[in-house]
Amino acid sequence: MKVMDNRGFTLMEMIVVLVIIGLLAGLVGPRLFTKADESKVETAWIQIKMIKGALYTMRLDIGRFPTPEEGLDWLYTPPKDLRLAKLWKGPYLDEKIPSDPWGAPYQFGAPGLEGQPFALYSFGADGKKGGSGYDADIGYPSG
């Protein structure tokens, strides 16, 4: 009858494996986080373009864009002004306005820059006006 050797891994072997895992995580981790940041920026652009398209469609129906005070609610809720409510053919979005990928509301104002009728943008990753890289404003900003 043969006796089984039940020795486990040595402490040195465990340390070597942990170092290898740490090195791999150090190389792969930053690349994964960069891709996540890039996808959030791309998602923000897609949502902004979707909202912008809905605003232009609504303008075709009622003849104007909402004011900043009236806000983006008109995309899914009829205006309180009965004359405009009769012209409204919404909802222009399937759901309420989504938050930006960082969980903040999209900014809406009028007028926008460079002759744009409105401003529609996200403050980006830092949640503040301005910035650069992933912290930069995304969309069609105001002045």
C-alpha positions as CSV (number, residue, x, y, z in Angstrom):
1,M,0.0,0.0,0.0
2,K,1.3,3.4,-1.0
3,V,1.1,6.4,1.4
4,M,-0.1,9.7,-0.2
5,D,2.0,12.8,0.3
6,N,-0.4,15.5,1.5
7,R,1.9,18.4,1.5
8,G,0.4,21.6,0.2
9,F,2.0,24.6,-1.6
10,T,4.9,26.2,0.1
11,L,4.7,29.9,1.2
12,M,7.2,30.8,-1.5
13,E,5.1,29.2,-4.2
14,M,2.0,31.1,-3.0
15,I,4.0,34.4,-3.0
16,V,5.2,33.8,-6.6
17,V,1.7,33.2,-7.8
18,L,0.4,36.3,-6.0
19,V,3.2,38.4,-7.6
20,I,2.4,37.1,-11.0
21,I,-1.4,37.9,-10.5
22,G,-0.4,41.3,-9.3
23,L,1.7,42.0,-12.3
24,L,-1.0,40.9,-14.7
25,A,-3.6,43.1,-12.9
26,G,-1.2,46.0,-13.1
27,L,-0.8,45.6,-16.9
28,V,-4.4,44.8,-17.8
29,G,-6.3,46.8,-15.2
30,P,-5.5,50.3,-16.6
31,R,-6.4,49.3,-20.1
32,L,-9.8,48.0,-18.9
33,F,-10.5,51.2,-17.0
34,T,-9.5,53.3,-20.0
35,K,-12.0,51.3,-22.1
36,A,-14.7,51.9,-19.5
37,D,-14.1,55.7,-19.5
38,E,-14.1,55.7,-23.4
39,S,-17.4,53.8,-23.4
40,K,-19.0,56.3,-21.0
41,V,-18.0,59.2,-23.2
42,E,-19.4,57.4,-26.3
43,T,-22.7,56.6,-24.4
44,A,-23.0,60.3,-23.5
45,W,-22.6,61.3,-27.1
46,I,-25.2,58.8,-28.2
47,Q,-27.7,59.9,-25.6
48,I,-27.2,63.6,-26.4
49,K,-27.7,62.9,-30.1
50,M,-30.9,61.0,-29.3
51,I,-32.3,63.8,-27.1
52,K,-31.2,66.4,-29.8
53,G,-33.1,64.5,-32.5
54,A,-36.2,64.3,-30.3
55,L,-36.0,68.1,-29.6
56,Y,-35.9,68.8,-33.4
57,T,-38.8,66.5,-34.0
58,M,-40.8,68.2,-31.3
59,R,-40.0,71.6,-32.8
60,L,-41.5,70.4,-36.1
61,D,-44.8,69.8,-34.3
62,I,-45.1,72.7,-32.0
63,G,-43.0,75.3,-33.8
64,R,-40.3,76.0,-31.2
65,F,-37.9,74.5,-28.8
66,P,-38.7,74.6,-25.0
67,T,-37.1,77.3,-23.0
68,P,-34.7,76.4,-20.3
69,E,-37.4,77.1,-17.7
70,E,-39.8,74.7,-19.6
71,G,-37.0,72.2,-19.8
72,L,-36.7,68.8,-21.5
73,D,-39.9,67.5,-19.8
74,W,-41.8,68.4,-23.0
75,L,-40.2,65.4,-24.7
76,Y,-42.5,63.1,-22.7
77,T,-45.1,65.4,-21.1
78,P,-47.4,67.7,-23.1
79,P,-46.9,71.5,-22.5
80,K,-49.4,73.2,-20.1
81,D,-50.2,75.8,-22.7
82,L,-53.3,74.4,-24.4
83,R,-52.4,75.9,-27.8
84,L,-49.1,74.1,-27.7
85,A,-50.5,70.9,-26.2
86,K,-52.9,70.5,-29.2
87,L,-49.8,70.6,-31.5
88,W,-47.8,68.3,-29.3
89,K,-47.6,64.7,-30.8
90,G,-45.3,63.1,-28.2
91,P,-44.0,61.5,-26.3
92,Y,-40.8,62.0,-28.3
93,L,-38.8,59.7,-26.2
94,D,-39.8,56.2,-25.0
95,E,-38.7,57.0,-21.4
96,K,-37.8,60.0,-19.3
97,I,-34.5,61.7,-20.0
98,P,-31.7,59.4,-18.8
99,S,-29.0,60.6,-16.5
100,D,-25.5,60.9,-18.1
101,P,-23.2,57.9,-17.7
102,W,-21.8,59.4,-14.5
103,G,-25.3,59.7,-12.9
104,A,-25.8,63.5,-13.3
105,P,-28.6,65.2,-15.3
106,Y,-27.9,66.5,-18.8
107,Q,-27.6,70.3,-19.0
108,F,-30.1,72.2,-21.2
109,G,-30.1,75.9,-21.9
110,A,-30.6,78.4,-24.6
111,P,-29.0,79.7,-26.7
112,G,-26.1,77.4,-27.4
113,L,-22.7,78.3,-28.8
114,E,-22.0,79.3,-32.4
115,G,-25.6,80.0,-33.3
116,Q,-27.0,76.8,-31.9
117,P,-30.6,77.2,-30.8
118,F,-30.0,75.4,-27.5
119,A,-27.2,73.9,-25.4
120,L,-27.4,70.2,-24.4
121,Y,-24.4,68.7,-22.7
122,S,-22.9,66.7,-19.9
123,F,-20.3,68.0,-17.5
124,G,-18.3,64.8,-18.0
125,A,-16.6,62.6,-15.4
126,D,-15.8,65.4,-13.0
127,G,-19.3,66.8,-12.9
128,K,-18.0,70.4,-13.4
129,K,-18.1,72.9,-16.2
130,G,-15.0,72.7,-18.4
131,G,-12.2,70.3,-17.9
132,S,-10.1,68.2,-20.3
133,G,-9.9,64.5,-21.2
134,Y,-12.6,62.5,-19.6
135,D,-13.5,65.5,-17.4
136,A,-14.4,67.7,-20.5
137,D,-17.9,68.7,-21.2
138,I,-19.6,66.5,-23.8
139,G,-22.3,67.7,-26.2
140,Y,-23.4,71.1,-27.4
141,P,-22.4,73.5,-24.6
142,S,-23.6,77.0,-23.8
143,G,-21.5,80.1,-23.6
